């Protein structure tokens, strides 16, 4: 079996360090927050190149807390992509705000800045003929507040264009970097590409822990202070003073220890992911599969290696071949968010976002992790293209 990701191989590389650091935490008696978490936050902030890192319990919480810190709620509109994991839009709806979807670019899978501009014009003029909008009764007199852009599969979105639009319209931008920690645009790390950025330490992410975890990055000191308050029930100067409504979303010290150890080998793992991505791109037939290729100046973290089959039949045949060859795969994402039952109330039409719909029916992801061997990559590519080679 060749799994989609292989955390066991990674663990074998850091097992002794992990055990040592976890035992140190257990011996310390300090399991929630504390010195270990604070030290990790400082290290993560330095790695990304920002002033503040606020860890939390998950990437979803990171997004939700960021919206709360921006006072997003009922009567607000947040633009985001329909081709991503459910959590990105879920947190918008949980605040009471309205998610407005904007289609993605076919080659990068990321939200289109051109379509963002069209959606903003449509919102201003309340004209869905300019760009698809939710039902008018849902929008009512809601005000556009911000944009959540997603760095899908490890590749940052086009923040130069997105931030420029946001600045012109007085909107905030949240970078959903759950899949892109370690990626960059012209040397600027994911997590530092907008005013607020959120990442996830879910085990399968490029930098993962052994449970749930997340973090928020910002250079805004006052925003960081608000986020630290929100993280612990809106805490004020002490645990029994509550100055705002918040949540409970803390990274525990054991998970902090795990992330800290993995950060030591992270850059080497990123190099390995890049090498594997290059091998895939050279080996897969371009007439059958479109392979991901970062724009000039962009570096992906290669959270997934996602390819686009030339048609639905080819995707199904490829999946059947992988299954027969005992090779892991996944489809991220088989249902675009505007077609999810949970967002039925927005009253979008299924055809409103043609690129997202196309990708949902044509993409699939093949094994990607830093410990894939060349012989495994060869087998995967041969299997995809019709035959399993045992030589």
N, C-alpha and C positions, 0 to 999 in steps of 0.2 A: 504494500500500500504506500502510495506517495500522498501524504495529506496536503490539504490546502495551505496550512501553516504548521509549523512544527516547534511548539514551545518546549518539548522534551529535549530536543537537541540543544536549544539555547540554554536550558537549565543545566545541562551537563557541563557547559562551559563556565558557569558561575555558581555551581552548587555549593562549594565550600564557603564562598564569600556570602552568599545568601543566608546560609545556615548560621554563619557567624554573626551577621548583622541582625538577623531575626532574634537570635538568642540574646544579643545585647539589649534589644528592645524589651524582651520578656524580663530580663534581669533588672532593667531600669525601673519597671513598674509604671512607666508613663506611656500609655497606649493611645491616647487621643491627643492630637496636637503636640505641643512641647518642642524641645530642642531639635529632635530629629526632623520634624516637619518643617520647622523654621529654616534649618540649614538647607534642606532640599529646595525650599522656595527661593532662597538666595541663589543657589546654584542654577536652578532652572531660569531664573530671571537673567542671570549673567550669560547663560548659554544662548538664550533667545536675543538678548541685547536690549532689554527693557528695564525699567526701574522697579517694577512691582510684579510679583507672582503671588496669586492667592489660590492655594490648593483647595480642593473640595472633593465631594464623594463620587462624582461622576462627570462625564462630559455633558450629559443632559442638564445636570444641576448647574454646571458652569454657564450654559446658555441661559437658563432660566434666571439665575442670579444676576446675570448681566442685564437682562431686560428689566428686572426689578430695580436695579441700580439706576437705570435710565427712566424710571417711573412710567414704564409702559403699562397700559391697562385698557379698559373698555374705552372705545372711542378713538383708538389708535390703529394705524395700518403699518404693518411691517412687510416689506418685500423680501421674498426668498425664492429658492428654486424648488420645482416639483420633482426633480430627479436627485434624490438624496434619501438618507435614512429618516424615518418618520419623526424622530426627536426634534429635528431642526424646526419643523413647522408646529409640532405639538406644543412646544414651550410658548410659542406666540399665542396660540389659542388658549393655553392655560392662564395666561395673564388677562384674558378677556379681549385682547386685541384681535385684529383680523389679518390672517396671512394672505397676501396677494402674491400669486405665483408668476414667475417670469421664466421663460424657456431657456434652455442651455445651448451652448455651442456643441456642434456635433463632434468636433475633433478633440476638444479638451474635456468634455462632459460638464464643464462649469458654467455658471450663470452668465448670460450674455449681457454685457454692458449696453449694447445697442438696444436690446429689448427692455432693459431697465429704463432707459430714457423714454421709450415709447409708452411703457406702463405708467410712468410718472405723468406724462402728458394726458393719458387716458383718465387717470385718477383726477387730475386737476379739472378736466373738462367733463368728467363723469360720462365718458363716451367709450363704451366697450368696442365700438367699431375701430377705434385707434389701436387698442390692444385688449385682449380678453380680461374681463374683470369679474369678481364675484357678483352675486345677485345684488341689485341696487338696495334691496331692503336690508341686506347684511352690512353693506358699506355705510348706509345712511349718511350722516355728516362726519364720518370718521376722518381723522387727520393723519396724513402720512408722516411717520416719525423716523423710520430707519430702514436699514437693509441688513439682512444676514446673508453673507456670501459663504459658500461652502467650498473647501479645497478637496474636491472629490478624488478618491483613490490615491491621495498623496500629492496631487499637483495643485499649487496655489491658483486661485482665481486671478483675474486681471485687475489687481487692486489699483494700479495707476488710473485706469479708466473709471473704476467704480468709486474710488475716493474723490475723484474730480467731480463726478456727477453729484455725489453726496454733498460736497462742499458747496456747489452751486445752489443746491436745494435746501441747505441747512439741515441735513439728515445725518444721523450717526451710522457708522458701519461696524458690524460685529463680524469678525473673521471666525468661521467655524472650522478650526484647524484640528478637528478630532482625528482626521486621517493623515495630516500633513506635518506633524511635528518632525523637524529636521530638514524639511524642504526649504527652498529659498527663491527669491527673485533678485537677481543681480547682487547676491551676497547678503541680502536682508532676509533674515530667518522668518519662516512662518511663526506666527505668534506676535510679530512686530509689524504686521502689514496694514493694520488699521488701529483705531483708537482702543478697541477692546478685541481680544482674541481668546478663544476657548479651545482647550484640547481635552482629549480623553486618554486615560491610562488603562482602558479595558485591555485584558491580556493579549488580544490579537493585534493591537495597534502597534505601529513602529516602535514606540517606547511604551511598554505596558507593565502593569503590576500583576499581582496574582489574586486580584479581586477587582473591585470597581474603584475608580479614582479619576480625578480630573483636575484641571487648573485653568485659571484666568490670568491673562497678561495685559498690562497697561502701563503707560508712562504717566497717567493722570493720578496724582497723589490723592486728591479728594475722592475720586472714584474708587481708588483702592481701599480707602478707609471705609467707604460705604459698603463695599463688597465684603470686607472683613466683618462688618457689623451684621449684614444680611446672613452671612454664613452661619452665625450662631444666634438665631432667633432675634435679629435686630438689636443685638447687645450694645449697650452704651459703655460707660466707664468700668462697669463690673458686670458679672454674670446675672445679677438680679435687677439691673437697670436695662429696660428695653425701650429704645428711642424710635423704632420703626418696626413694621412687620417683616419678618425674615423667615428663614428655614433652618433646618439642622443639616449641614452638609460639610462634614469635616473629613479630611484624609487621615486615616489612622496611621500610627507610627510604623507599624509593620509594613504596610504598603509603601510608605515613604522610604523605608530601608531598601525594599526591593527595587524601586525606581532608581534610587541613588546608585546601587550596584550596577544596574543595567546601563545607566548613563555612562559608566566607565568604558563600555564596549560599543556604545551607540554609534559613534562616527564610523567605526570599522564595519559595523553592520550595514550602515547606509551605503558604504562603498560596495559591499557585497550585493546589496539589492540592486544597485545601479548596474553592476556587472551582469547579473542575472537578467535584468530587463534588456540589456544590450544583446545578450545571447538569444533571448526570445525573439526580439525584433529582427535579428538577422536570419533566424531559422524558420519563422512562420511565413507561409505563402501569402504575399500581398493580394493575390487574386481571390483568396478565400477569406482572409481575415484582415481587418484594419487594426493595426497595432498602435498603442499610445505613443505619442512623440511630443515631449514638452517644447513649448515655444522657446525661441532664442532668449537666453538669460534666465530661464526658469529651470530649477532643479526639483524633481519630484522625490518624495520620500518612499514612493512605491509601496504604499500600504497594501495595495492590490495590483495585480497585473491583469487589466481588463481589456478584452478584445471584442471587436464587433464582427459578427458573422455576416457574410454577404446576403443571407436570407434566413428566414425562420427555419427552413428545412435543414440548412447547414448547421445552425446552432443545435438543433435537436440531435442530428447525427453526431456532431462533435461530443455532445454530452453523453450520448449512448456509448461512443468509443471510450471516453474517459472512464465511465462507469465499468465497462468491460475490462478495462486495463487497470482497475483499482487505483484510479488517480482522482484526487479530490478536486472539486470545483464548486463554484457558487454563482448564483445570479444576483448581482447587485445592480438594479433593483427591479423586480418583475412587475411591480405596480407603481406607476407614477403617483405622486401624492394627491394630485387633483382627482384621481380615480379611486382613492381610498374611501371606504364607507364613512370613516370618521370625519371626512371633510365634505360629505355630501351636501351639507347645509350651505356651502359656498356656491353651489349650483353651477359649477364649471361644466362645460361640455368636454367629453373625452378627447375630442379633436382639437381643443384649444391650444395644446402644446405639442405640436407634431414631432419635434426633435426628441423630447423626453419620451413620448410614446414609442417612437421608432427604437430608441435605445433600449427601452424596457423589454422589447421583443427580440432584440438582436445581440445584446451584450452577454458575456459571461466571463468569470474570472478563473484563472488557472493558478496552480500552486506558486506562491511567492513568499519566501522567507530567506533570511541571510545564509541558511545552511543547506540550501539546495545544491546538489552536486551536478557536475556537467553531464554525467551519465543519466541522471534523472531528467534533466532538461531535454536531453536528446530523446529519451523515451516519451516524454510528454508531447513533444512536437511531432514525433512520428505517429503517435496514437491519434493526435488531433487530425492529422492529415491522412488517416485511413488505415494505418497498420501499426501494430506494436512490434518494435524490433527488439529481439532478445540478445542480439550480438553486442 
